[in-house]
Amino acid sequence: MFIHASRRTIATLLGLIAAAAAVWSVFISWYAGREGSNIRIQDLFSSGITLNNASTMTSLFLPLAFAALLFVVYAVVGWRSLLVVGGLICIATPLLWGTRQAQTAPGLHSALVGHGPQLAAAAGALMLIAAAVAPPPRRRERLTTPPPEGTTTRAADETAYTAGYSDAQAAVGSDAPTRRLTGHRSAAAQQQPTEQPIRHDDPNL
């Protein structure tokens, strides 16, 4: 249990650092001094990065903030897959941006690349490391009460079933339930007097 809690704590700390770095990467330079919060998210799925300005919620902030949100959900429910998805989003965003930037007329020059894409990719790698460190979720075990020692489950059920019929037989004074269950007649039924046979050699008849 101590190891499980320690791994969960370490994974949470790593994921927190990664989520903060992913969000921070949007507000620093990505290319030629242009911040990621000024790059439109739809440019990642077009033929190249344009110079059109974007608002924060329609920029690269959206996918990286979503990755940070997945970490917050992981901190609550503990699903490692959330960290994996968040890490892949953080890595895919700068990779896709670099591909689209290279398709523009000026192209992609390493000297103009800022620290934003590097920080976003590093945040994704750190989030994947956190997913590897995180323990798997615990499975709930069904608690069952074991039967008494030396008694099988079937034998215990038959004993309880017989006892219930015996109590009912004692309450109504009938031998039928016990006889149907066990195949034996009760002691009271066995002691009932039998009828005397009629003798036909009596002279008075």
C-alpha positions as CSV (number, residue, x, y, z in Angstrom):
1,M,0.0,0.0,0.0
2,F,2.9,2.4,0.8
3,I,4.5,1.7,-2.6
4,H,1.1,2.3,-4.3
5,A,0.7,5.6,-2.6
6,S,4.2,6.7,-3.3
7,R,3.9,5.9,-7.0
8,R,0.6,7.8,-7.2
9,T,2.2,10.8,-5.5
10,I,5.2,10.9,-7.8
11,A,3.0,10.5,-10.9
12,T,0.8,13.3,-9.7
13,L,3.8,15.7,-9.1
14,L,5.2,14.9,-12.6
15,G,1.9,15.3,-14.2
16,L,1.3,18.7,-12.5
17,I,4.7,20.0,-13.7
18,A,3.9,18.7,-17.2
19,A,0.5,20.3,-17.3
20,A,1.9,23.7,-16.1
21,A,4.6,23.6,-18.7
22,A,2.1,22.7,-21.5
23,V,0.0,25.7,-20.7
24,W,3.0,28.0,-20.2
25,S,4.4,27.0,-23.5
26,V,1.6,28.8,-25.3
27,F,2.5,32.2,-23.9
28,I,6.2,32.2,-25.1
29,S,7.7,32.5,-28.5
30,W,7.0,29.7,-31.0
31,Y,8.5,31.1,-34.2
32,A,10.1,34.5,-34.9
33,G,8.9,35.9,-31.6
34,R,5.2,34.9,-32.3
35,E,3.5,33.3,-29.4
36,G,1.5,30.1,-29.6
37,S,-1.6,32.0,-28.3
38,N,-1.5,34.0,-31.5
39,I,-1.4,31.0,-33.9
40,R,-4.8,29.7,-35.0
41,I,-5.6,26.1,-34.3
42,Q,-7.2,25.6,-37.7
43,D,-3.9,26.4,-39.3
44,L,-2.7,23.0,-38.0
45,F,-5.1,21.3,-40.3
46,S,-4.6,23.5,-43.4
47,S,-1.9,23.8,-46.0
48,G,0.3,26.0,-43.8
49,I,0.6,28.4,-40.9
50,T,-0.8,31.8,-41.8
51,L,-0.1,35.2,-40.3
52,N,-3.7,35.7,-39.2
53,N,-4.0,36.5,-35.6
54,A,-6.1,34.3,-33.2
55,S,-7.7,34.8,-29.9
56,T,-6.5,32.7,-27.0
57,M,-9.4,30.2,-27.0
58,T,-9.0,29.6,-30.8
59,S,-5.2,29.3,-30.7
60,L,-2.8,26.5,-29.8
61,F,-3.9,27.1,-26.2
62,L,-6.9,25.0,-26.8
63,P,-5.3,21.5,-27.3
64,L,-2.6,22.1,-24.7
65,A,-5.1,23.3,-22.1
66,F,-7.2,20.2,-22.8
67,A,-4.1,18.1,-22.1
68,A,-3.7,19.9,-18.8
69,L,-7.4,19.2,-18.1
70,L,-6.9,15.5,-18.6
71,F,-4.3,15.6,-15.9
72,V,-6.7,17.2,-13.5
73,V,-9.2,14.4,-14.2
74,Y,-6.5,11.9,-13.6
75,A,-5.7,13.4,-10.2
76,V,-9.3,12.7,-9.3
77,V,-10.0,9.3,-10.8
78,G,-6.5,7.9,-11.2
79,W,-6.8,6.5,-14.7
80,R,-3.4,6.3,-16.3
81,S,-4.8,6.4,-19.8
82,L,-5.7,10.1,-19.3
83,L,-2.0,10.9,-18.8
84,V,-1.1,9.0,-21.9
85,V,-3.7,10.8,-24.0
86,G,-2.6,14.2,-22.6
87,G,1.1,13.5,-23.3
88,L,0.4,12.5,-26.9
89,I,-1.6,15.7,-27.4
90,C,1.3,17.8,-26.0
91,I,3.8,16.1,-28.4
92,A,1.5,16.1,-31.4
93,T,0.8,19.8,-31.2
94,P,4.3,21.1,-31.8
95,L,5.0,18.3,-34.3
96,L,1.9,19.2,-36.4
97,W,2.8,22.9,-36.1
98,G,6.3,22.2,-37.4
99,T,4.9,20.3,-40.3
100,R,2.6,23.1,-41.3
101,Q,5.2,25.8,-40.8
102,A,7.5,23.9,-43.1
103,Q,4.8,24.0,-45.8
104,T,4.8,27.8,-45.9
105,A,6.7,29.9,-48.4
106,P,9.4,31.1,-45.9
107,G,9.7,27.5,-44.6
108,L,10.9,26.4,-41.2
109,H,14.2,27.7,-40.0
110,S,15.7,26.4,-36.8
111,A,17.2,29.7,-35.9
112,L,13.7,31.3,-35.7
113,V,12.1,28.5,-33.6
114,G,11.4,29.7,-30.0
115,H,11.2,27.7,-26.8
116,G,7.4,27.2,-27.0
117,P,7.4,24.1,-29.2
118,Q,10.3,22.6,-27.2
119,L,8.5,23.2,-23.9
120,A,5.3,21.7,-25.2
121,A,7.1,18.5,-26.4
122,A,9.0,18.2,-23.1
123,A,5.7,18.5,-21.2
124,G,4.3,15.7,-23.3
125,A,7.3,13.5,-22.6
126,L,7.1,14.2,-18.9
127,M,3.4,13.3,-18.8
128,L,4.1,10.0,-20.5
129,I,6.7,9.3,-17.8
130,A,4.1,10.1,-15.2
131,A,1.8,7.6,-16.8
132,A,4.5,4.9,-16.7
133,V,5.2,5.7,-13.0
134,A,1.5,5.8,-12.0
135,P,0.1,2.6,-10.4
136,P,-2.8,0.8,-12.0
137,P,-6.2,1.4,-10.4
138,R,-7.1,-1.0,-7.7
139,R,-9.8,-3.6,-8.2
140,R,-12.6,-3.9,-5.7
141,E,-12.5,-7.4,-4.1
142,R,-15.8,-9.0,-3.2
143,L,-15.9,-9.9,0.5
144,T,-17.5,-13.3,1.3
145,T,-17.9,-15.1,4.6
146,P,-16.3,-18.6,4.4
147,P,-18.3,-21.6,5.6
148,P,-17.4,-23.3,8.8
149,E,-14.3,-25.5,8.7
150,G,-15.0,-29.0,7.6
151,T,-18.3,-28.1,6.0
152,T,-18.8,-27.6,2.3
153,T,-21.0,-25.0,0.9
154,R,-23.6,-27.5,-0.4
155,A,-23.6,-29.3,2.9
156,A,-24.2,-26.1,4.8
157,D,-27.1,-25.1,2.5
158,E,-28.7,-28.5,3.0
159,T,-28.3,-28.3,6.7
160,A,-30.0,-24.9,6.8
161,Y,-32.7,-26.1,4.5
162,T,-33.5,-29.1,6.6
163,A,-33.5,-27.0,9.8
164,G,-36.1,-24.7,8.2
165,Y,-38.4,-27.6,7.3
166,S,-38.0,-29.1,10.8
167,D,-39.1,-25.8,12.4
168,A,-42.1,-25.7,10.1
169,Q,-43.0,-29.3,10.9
170,A,-42.8,-28.7,14.6
171,A,-45.0,-25.6,14.3
172,V,-47.9,-27.3,12.4
173,G,-47.4,-30.8,13.7
174,S,-47.1,-32.4,10.3
175,D,-44.7,-35.0,9.2
176,A,-45.0,-34.5,5.5
177,P,-42.5,-31.6,5.0
178,T,-39.7,-33.5,6.8
179,R,-40.5,-36.7,5.1
180,R,-40.4,-35.1,1.7
181,L,-37.1,-33.5,2.4
182,T,-35.1,-36.2,4.2
183,G,-37.0,-39.4,3.1
184,H,-37.5,-40.5,6.8
185,R,-40.5,-40.2,9.1
186,S,-40.2,-38.3,12.3
187,A,-40.1,-40.0,15.6
188,A,-43.6,-39.0,16.5
189,A,-44.9,-40.5,13.3
190,Q,-43.0,-43.8,13.9
191,Q,-44.6,-44.2,17.4
192,Q,-48.2,-44.0,16.3
193,P,-50.2,-47.1,17.3
194,T,-51.1,-49.5,14.5
195,E,-54.6,-50.9,14.1
196,Q,-55.3,-54.4,15.5
197,P,-56.1,-57.0,12.9
198,I,-59.6,-58.4,12.9
199,R,-59.7,-62.0,13.9
200,H,-62.3,-64.1,12.1
201,D,-62.1,-67.2,14.3
202,D,-64.3,-65.6,17.1
203,P,-67.3,-67.9,17.6
204,N,-69.6,-64.8,18.4
205,L,-69.2,-63.5,14.9
